[in-house]
Amino acid sequence: MIQETRKAETCPSCNRITYNSEHRITCDSCGKTMNEELLNGERQYLEVKIFPKNHSISEVEELDFCSWNHLIQWFKQILPSRSYGFITMPYLHENDLTEFLNELK
């Protein structure tokens, strides 16, 4: 979940941005703040997008998780009770495969 921690500020006379907004990314399961910096060109958190049945881009729900465990637990608890069109999942890299398969059990 992206949380805005400080809003952007603009100059009242010329409307130029004088300060960019600040935000942080937190796990949608546990609330842990996650590192946004790339590590070896990849995110250090798992991003999921849930599209509604009508596939409306404006209604896409974006979720972030700190681990495969939290992502799978969220799916097991929340997903059965809601409708959706389709879901995009994080890429499954070779070093994530064991953890992912263990969470499915």
C-alpha angles and dihedrals in degrees: 000000000000112000121190109226097180129016123231115262124217133195108255093217103045101017092228116147108256096177128022118227119260125220141170133208118232132185111261089217106046104009095239114157110241132209112255096196118106119248113205088344095306137102117256093221137054118255123201128183122200116201121200122240092261089054091231108172091208091061098051113133114217118203132183128201133189095214144012087248092061093044094052093044090052090050092050094049105036110023100064091060099050137063124236140162100224141327131227113215132200117268112270108229125196093254091052097050098088094048092046094050092047090054092053092062 
